[in-house]
Amino acid sequence: MGEIPRQESAVMVVGGPTVVLDLGGLRIVSDPTFDDPGPHGYLTKVEGPAVGEDRLGPVDLVLVSHDVHPDNLDDRGRAFAQAAPLVLTTRGASERLGGGAVGLAAWESRSVPRPGGGELVVTAVPAVHGPEDGERDADGFVNCEVIGFVLEGAGLPTVHVSGDNASIRVVVQVARRFPAVDVAVLHAGAARVPGKFRDRPLSLDGVRTAAAAAILGAPRVVPAHYDGWAHFSEGAADLVRAFDEAGSSSRLHLAAHGAWVPLAD
């Protein structure tokens, strides 16, 4: 099987948190995970990617919400990121990844040149990787340092990639800063790790994913991070139910992994 042709403006969920975005002439991959199923310390991968990294061709940008959990950056994903010309990630992860990795604090932006002129502006946004009242480390982070991203540019849809965030308060902050999000790629799955934060979710559950979609006002919501790992406690059916009960099924775009979803009509 050959290289997947670039799209004009589309998103593809590969599996787990991994998403491919073709936007503004750039191919962008977020939270790459390409390992085969198997144990990763205290986490277990139960399903491999729908598309391997060898089919993505030259990638212009990799987004890494955080690097310390293998369900967001496994071994082959880490090698993939380190081979990319540019990685945008947390400040701590940039030091650990080295090479082309650039660390961003929340609300900090980086401009990426687009082929043929113009630029894509990527802004890091905050994320809380667990309950709001969870114990915080010396730097004030719950669980670990995590960021999400907002991507925007002239003539392009504005895309929000949440990273592993469980906080509706953070969603409100993002919506206030970016009131015109067209597409929201939201990490769902209600990830739970026994003994951590009384087993409460470390990422959005279905109900809060639907609530986040309403707050952001995004007409298209593409969930990721809801299957492929044993500690994800909610799947596609939970998302469908939550959006239906919220009366917002038209926002939800749950394509098969490896299938493109257009970013605009």
N, C-alpha and C positions, 0 to 999 in steps of 0.2 A: 504494500500500500504506500502511495506516495504522499508528498507534502500536501497539507490541507490548504487550498487556495485562500487568499486573503479576501475578506468581505469588506464592503464599503462601510458598514456601520452595524455591528452585530456582536452578540455575546454568546459564549458556549460554556456550559458547566461540564468539566471533565470528570468530576467526582470528588467527594469530600469537599474541601473549601476551594478547590482549584478551578479557576475561571480564565478563559481566554477572551480578551476584548480586542476586536479590530475597530479602531477609532481614529479618525483623522489621518489615515494612512499609516498608522503605527500598529504593530502587533504587541499586545500587552498581556502578560500572564500574572495572575495574583495567587499568592500562597501555593507555590508549586509542590505537588505531592505525586510522585510517579512510581513509588515502590510497589512491588507485588504484595499481596496480603501476607500478614504474619505479625508476630509480636514486635513492639517497639517499647521496650521497658514495661511500664505499667499500663500502656495502651496497646490495643490490638487492632490492626487494620484487617478488615474482613472483605474488602472488595478493591480490586485494582482500578486504575484509571480507564475510562472509555477510549481515550486517545493517549498514545505514548508521546514522550517529549521529542522523539525522532521525527514525528510527523508535523511538528509545528514550524519547521523552517527557522530562518533567522528571526529572533525576537528582539524588539527594540527596547523594551522596558519590562522589568519584573517588579511587582509590588509584594512586599512581605510584611504582613501585619505584625508578626512577631516570630522569632526564630527558636524559641526555647521549648516548644511543644511539637513533637513529631507529626501530629495530625495536621499541622499547618506548614511544616517544612520537614519532610522526611529526607532520607539519605540521597536519593536520586534528585529530589527537589532542590536540596541544598547545592548539589553539584551543578544543576541546571542554572540556579540563580547566580552562582559564582562565575559561571561562564558568560553571563549576560553583559552587554555593554554598560547597562545602568540598572541599579537596584535602588529603589526607594523604600526605606524601612524605618524602624525606630533607631534612636541614637545608640542604644546599647547593641542592637543587632548589627549596625553598620560596622562597629569595631570588631565584632566576632566574624562577620562574613568577609570583611576586607575587600580588596579589589575595587570593583565599580560600585560598591554600596555607599549610599549617601543617607545619613540619618536625619530625620525630620522630627521636630517637636510638634505638638498639637498646634494647628492653625498656621504652621509654616508651609510655604509653597516652593515649588521648583518648576521651572519652565523647561519643556522638552521640545526641541525643534521638530516640526512636521515636514515630511517630504514635500517638496514643492513650495515651501514657504509657510509662514505662520508658526504657531506653537500651541502645544497642549500644556495647560497649567494644572499641576497636580498639587492639591492641598491636603496635608495630613490633618485628620480630625481625631478627637479623643475617642477612647473606647474604655469600657470597664469590663474586665474579663471575669465577672462573677457578681455576686450580690453587692448592692450599694454599701451595705454595712459590713462587708467582708473585711477581714484584717488586711491592713495595708503595709507594704514594706517600707523601708527607710526612705524611698523616693516617692512614696504616696500612691503606689500602684496596687490594685487588687489582683492577686495571682502573679502578674508580671506586667511589664511594659508592653502595651498594645496600641496600635493606631489603626484607623480606617483611612479612607481616601475619598476625595471628591475630584473628579476630572472634568475639565471644561475648556472650551476654546471657541473661537469665532466660527459660527455656522455649525457647531456640533451639539449634540444632546449632552446635557450635564448628567454625569454618572456618579453615583455614590456607591462605594464598596465599603461595607461596614467594618470588616475585620471581626474578630471575636468580641462582640459587645453584648452585654446583657442588660444595659441601662437605658430605660426610656428617657431619663433625664438627659442623657447624652444625645439621644435622637432629637429631642427638642432643641438642644444647642445647635446641632447641625442644621436643622430646618430653619432656625433663625438666621444663621449665617448664609445659607444657600436656599432661598425660598422657591427656587425653580428647578428642583431635581426632576429630571425626566425618567431616569431609570435607577432603581435601587437594587443593588446586589446585596442581599442581607444574609449574614451567617446565622442560620437557624439551628435546629436539631436538639435544643435543650441539652447540651453536653453536660454530663454529670460524672464526677469521679468520686468513688466511695471514700468517705472520710473528709472530703474537702468541702468546706462551707456547709456542713450538715447536708451534703448531697444535693444542695440547691443548684439550679442551672448556671452554667458558666457562659452560655450563649443564649440567644433569644429562643423562647419556645414559640409554638404556633400562634397563640393568642397575642403575644407581644410582637411577633413579626407582623401580624395584621395591624396592630396598633401603630407600629413604626411606619408602615406604609401609609396609613392615614395621616400621621403627623407630617411626614415628608411631602405628602401630596403627590407622590410619584405615580404616574399612570401605568408604569410598567414595574413590576417587582419580580426579580429573578432570584429565588432562594438558592443558596449553596450551603455546604457544611451540615447536611442533614442525613447523610448516609455514608457508608464506606468504613466507619469506625464503630467498634462495639460500644463505646461510651456515649454515642449520640442516642438519646432516649426517645426522640420523636422523629418521625419520617414524613414522607410526602403526604400520606393520608391525613396526618394531623394538620399539616399546612392547608390542605384543601378544605378540611372541616372548619378551621379557624377563619379562613377568608370567607367561606360561605356564611358562617354565623355572623360575621361582621358586615355582611352585605357588600363585600368588595371583591368577589370572585373575578370580576373583569380585570382587576389589576394583576392577578397572579399568573405568571408564565412559568409553568413547570414542564419544560421540554425534556425529552429523553437526554441523558448524558451523551455528549458528542454531537448534539444537534444545535444548530444556530438559532438564536432568537433575535430578530431585528430590534435595533435600539429605537427606531422610529418608523412610522408608517411610510 
